Amino acid sequence: MSFACIAPEGRLLVAVSGGPDSTALLVSLHEAGREIVAAHYDHALRDGSDAVAGQVADVSAHLGVRLITERRTQPLAKGSLQAAARELRYAFLERARVEAGVDWVALAHTADDLVEGVLLHLLRGCGLAGFRGMPARRGRYVRPLLNVWRREIEQFLAGRGIAAHQDPANTDPRYARVRARLSLLPALERDRPGITRRFHAAALTAARLQEEAEHAPTKIEVLKRMYAEAGGRQPGLSRRHLEAMLSLTGPGRGGRGVDLPGGLRFRIVGELMQVVPSQRPGAEAPPRLEVTFCAGCDDPAAVHLRDGARLRVGYRRPGLRLRPLGGRGTRKLQDVFVDARVPREDRDAWPLVFAGDRLAWVPGVAVDADLASPRESPGRHVALGPMPALPARKVVRLETPQEI
């Protein structure tokens, strides 16, 4: 069994307390042929701590591994004993890393340590970052054993005849972590067998999600990228532009937008953010009206209208109304466009079908209930020919703006 494959490439400083976990990490990395330096910090908190330092020195010498060691001489800071000791230990590890000239510092926290930490975080109340427990990598510090259980460590050392130091603090119930290890987790495991491993799997998933969140682009970065991809000059967005764009990404109705430099416009359409040209191209020929007799069909791109007034294609003007099929009462065309989330700058160019002077059909949006005939019945099958060409400028869009 070897745990070395989990450690990153490069030279490693291995933090060795003298306990089973750090001893197994040191031996495994050495057996894998990794270039390592050992580091031991003697906290001098108990009688016999110098003997533990001597054991670490003996193991390192047996392996032929250089050892950097230091013993505490200064008083501990007031407050939590564990926190004060941890601060001094990490300060030493950083000095040792610089002295050894290595790339990484390897810490020997195991899968059991990860679960214990997650349980304590949950008891205190935590978010995603707390639920992941200790990360596998933070800066130059790495934890290669987070997928290795304490039971596997014991088997690894027993197979090599190595007896590591057992720290009395690991069984002292004054510490919350020890109570979690000896009381809480065993009780949970008795009631829900396998819950320890489920905690571990959930913590690894939380760690992956947290890492993705930490490396995800910010809203500002996304907005700048959208503007650039739509052809906006760089740098072209002022703080005022970005603040206006950000304000639109929050909750609100569709059809909202803000003009940007370079003839572009940022807008919200439903669940989309878009950067589009500010103005439509010049006037184009309206789409061709295609009217045929139909015995009944279900063409989603067409409507069936009753016989009557002559049909024609036009565009919006003040005062237009219709009674949408499936709705209640008569609606202003403006309100129909807003409810359908048709962007403001698209509305004047949206082709409409009239029956005489009456608005009959808003393609893709609504048909007048009084003029529509059932699709399954014979009637006039009305469709539009080729729609006007889209602008040549690129349209950049991004879905679900609230999640970026």
C-alpha angles and dihedrals in degrees: 000000000000131000096185096096090072094060118091122252118272137056116320136209107209116209104220119189093174093250126121097265099051092039091054091048092051094048094044094051091048092050089051090057095246120159103246144164121200123225127193127183117197107209090192091217098131138035109263096032088122088058090056089051087052091053091052090050091051093050092047092049091048090053093043091239122146113244127207112194138176136179123215114251102162124080119262119253116257118263128039111024092208093049093049092048091047092052092053092045094053091046088054093047091054091051090047092049091054092045092049093044093224132153102224142026112218118210122195103225111146137207088267091055089050093053093045091052093048091051092052091048091051092050090053093042122256146175131229094297091053094046091057089062115202114358121239089234133021117169108310093342119098133182110206095176102060090110094045120091125220090243090060090050091055091050091048094053094041090054089058097041093244119151110197127196116272109216111220089216088070090070099036108116092204087083119077093220091056091050089051090050098045103031118013101044095043089050092050091046091052091052096039110023111212095023092122092062091043089054088051094050092047091050091053090050090049090050091053092048092047091051091050090050092049092052097040115113116257121245089255091054091049093050093048090049093050090051092049093047090052089059100265115157119251125268092016110129119087125204088259091056093048093047090051091049092048092051090057094054091070125084117304145105123304124254094059121135149152129219117243134196118278097042094292133130131204114213143168117229112179106300093345133096112206139183109205138159111286093230133034117240119267123292115306132191110275117248116272118261112231115196122178136159112259130191089207133301143163102237106158091202094058142050134216114234129188120251113266137085122032114272124230140166121245143145135250124290132170118292100024115151139165140177103243116223108252093019135095123256132336119317134198113247088235091059092046090054092048094049090049090050093237106168114250095240092053097054101080090052095046108115116233131195118224130193100211103312094334122099106241107167138016099196113238091003118057146340126210110257093215093054100038122097124203112275091228092056128076113268148115112318105211125192138153125243123228111336120232113281117267117247115281090230115095119259113215118199138176126193127231101013092192091067101053 
